[in-house]
Amino acid sequence: MNEILANLMTALDEEHAQAIVEHRRVTMKKPLTAFGAKLLAKHLAAWGDANAAAEIMIEKCWAGFDASWVRDRRRPAMTGNGMIDALMRH
């Protein structure tokens, strides 16, 4: 695993981390650096559910993410366990 994926996976699962890398490289034509991935992971995690934040970022075709950009969306409740959080929303 490369450093970019490793940095993203501090907040995301592997599927979402790969999707972010592909989105930035293929769709945006703005590949992430290792440091950029570290910063992005921090911003995604600040939303409360980093995987959900990554999905919003990709849906909106954004190169990055800031929680203030999605004030109209309900922020996920944080229990500290992403799997439980995800199950509670379904």
N, C-alpha and C positions, 0 to 999 in steps of 0.2 A: 504494500500500500504506500502510495506516495504521501509526502508531507501535506499537500493540499487536502486530500481526503482525510487524513488523520486529524487535521485541524478542524475540518467541518464536522467530523464524527465525535468531537467533544460535546456537540449539542444535538446532532442529527443521527438518525439511523443510516445504515449504509445506502439504502435505496434513495433516500432523500438527498444524501450527500452527493451521490453519483448524478442525480437529476440536476442539482445545482451546478455541478461542474459542466455537464453537458449543456445546460441552458446558457451559462455564461460563455462557453467556448463556441457553441454552434449557433444559437439563436442571437445572442447579443454581440458576438465577435469581440468579446472582452474577457479573455481568460483570466482566471484568478491567480494571484500569487499566493505563496504560502502564508505570508503575513496578512494579505487581504482576506484569505479564508478564515484566519483566526479572528479577525475583526468582525467579519460577517457572522460567524458562529455566535459571537457574543451578542450581536444585535438580534439575531433570530431567537436566541434563548430568552432574551428580555421580554419577548411577547408572552411567554408562559408555556407555549408548546412550540418548540423550534420547528418540528416537522410541519405543523399547520402553517406557521409563518413562511416556511420555504414554499409551500404550495401556493400561498397568496402571492409571494414574490414571483413565482413562475407564471401563475395565472395572469398577473398584471403586466408581465413582461418587463419587470424591473431588474436593474443590474445589482441592486442592494435592497436593504430592508431597514425600516425604522418604524417602531410601534406607533409613533405619532401619525403616520401616514394612513393608518387604518382605524381611526377613532370610531368609525361607524360600525365596526365589527366587534362582536362581543369577545373580550379577552378570555381565554380559557382559565378556569380555576386551577391553581397550582396545588397539587398534593405532594409533589416531589417524586411522583412515579408517573412517567409518561404513558406507560401502558394502561394504568388505571384511569388516568385523565382521558385517554382516547376511548376507552370502553364506556366511560360515563357519558360521553357525548353521543353515543350511538344507541 
